[in-house]
Structures are given as C-alpha cells and as structure tokens.
Amino acid sequence: MSTPSVHRRYADPTQSLFVGSAVLFAGVLLGGVGLMQFLQGIAAVANDKVYASGGRVFDISVTAWGWVHMVVGLVAMVVSIGIIIGRRWGMVGGIGVAIVSAVSSFLFLPHNPAGAVILLGFDALILWALCDQLRVGDED
C-alpha cells in the first residue's frame, strides 16, 4: 500500500501545473541545497583553514560545523526525493530540513558570507513553496 500523493488537483490545468511545478522546484532546490551543504561541510572538515576568519561573532569549531553541514546535506538530499515523488512526509521533512539548513547557514555566515546568503535565500524559497502546498492541500 503506497502513501497517497499530496498534490492537489485543480479544475484549471494551468493552476494545477503551477502548484505542482512549485513543489517540484522546491524538491530539486532542496536537493541542490543539500549538495551545497554537503560540499561546504567536506571543505570545512578537510581543511578548516579554508574558512578561518578573525573576529568571529560565533566562536565555533569549523570542523564540527563541517560535520553538521554534511549531515544536514545528506538528510536534505533524501527528503528532496520524498518531495519530488509527492509524499507528505517529504514536504513536512523538507520544511524541517530547510529551517535547520537556514539556521546552520546563518551560524556559518562569518566563515562564508556569500555561500551562506545564497543558501538562506534558497531555504526561504523552499519554505514558501512547501508551506503553500501543504496549506492548499489541507484546504481540501
């Protein structure tokens, strides 16, 4: 027995295509964010001098944050598959992963400002698309 898809069907095919596309976009984007988090983590673990900076706001171990990024990245890539195939657990998990990703990116801001800001923007888009889809799906 498979889990039913949460994608809502609209009478207007254009609206149904838009909503489905936004969720697919969020799933693919979350997979990309997960990959970027994972690669950023590998760089931090392999050579913490890459992200060394003076006057840190948050005094954290770059190597430890590297492992956090790698774990968040792997979980994000798995959850993105659930989103792409339209499972509710994927969408709920995607919201949670996007929030954790945003927090970890915010805390990594002093070490990699450009990368962290890009990931924060992607996380915001993912949150918007998934929350909107779950809201619309709950109105049925």
N, C-alpha and C positions, 0 to 999 in steps of 0.2 A: 504494500500500500504506500503510495507516494504522497508527499505533502502537497496540498493544493497551492497553486501559484497565487500570489497576492496581487498580481497585475489586474487592475480594474478594466473592464470592457466598457467603452462608451458607444453611444449610438452614432456619434460623429467619428468616422475613422481617422480624421486628421488629429483630433484631440487624443484619441487612444494612442496614435503613433507618437505624439509629442510626449505624453506621460511615460510610455514605455521606453522611449529614447532617452529621457532624462534619467531614468533608473539604470538603464544600460550604461549610459555615460558615467554615472556615479560608480557603478561596479568596476568599469575599466579604469576610471580615475583612481579609485581606491587601490586597485592592483598596482597602478603606477606609483602611487604614494608609498605603498608597501615596499616596492622595489627600491625607491629612492631612500626610504628609511633604512632598509637593509644595507644598501651600498654605503650610506653615510656611517652606519654602525661598523661595517668592515673597515672603513678608512680610519675611524677613531680607535678601534681595537688594534689594528695593525701598526699604527704609528700615531700615538697621541700628540706628537709634536705638530701634526698637520693642523690641529685645532687649538693649539696653545695660544692663549691671549692674556694680556695683563689687565689688571683692574676688573676682574670678573664680578658681576653682580651676584651670581650664584656660584659658590665655590663647590664644584662637584668634580668627581673623577671623570675625566674624558673617556677612559677605558670602560668604566662602569656604564656611562651613558651610551657608549657604543654598543654594549650588550643589550641595553634597553631598546635602542633603535632596531637592532637586529630582530629581537623577539617581536616587537610591535610590527615590524615589516613583514615577518613571516605570517603572523596572525592576520594582518590586513590582506595579504595575498590569498589566504584560504577563505576568508569571509567574502572577498570580492567575487569568488566563484559562486557562492551562495546567492549573492545579489544578481549576478548575471543570469543565473538559471531561475531567478524569480522566487526565491524562498523567503518567507517571513523572517526566519532565524538569521538569514544573511543580512537583511535590511536592519533588523534590530542590532545585530552584532556589528554591522557597518557603522551605525551611529556611535556605538560604544568605542569602536576602534578609532573612528575619526576624532572623537573627543580626546582619547588617550594620545593619539598622534599629535593633535594640536597642543596639548599640554607639554609633551616631550619636545616638540619643535620650539615652543616658547622658551622652555628652560635651556635649550641648546642655542638660543639666539646670540649670546655673546661669542660663541665659538664659530658660528657660520651664519651670519646675518642674512645674506641673500638666499641661501638654501632654506633657512627656517621660515622666512617670509613667504617664499613660494609654496612650501608645504602648508603653511597656515591658510593661505588662500585656497588651495585645493581642498583642504579639510572643510573649510566653510562651504564650498560648493557641494561637497559630498553630503554634508549635514542638511543643507537646504533640500537637495533632491530626495534624499531618503525620508526626511521628516514629512515633506509634502506628499510623497507617495503613500506613506503609512497613514497620514491624515485622510487622504482621499479614499484609501482602501477601507478605513474604519467608518466612513460615512455611509457605506452600503447597507 
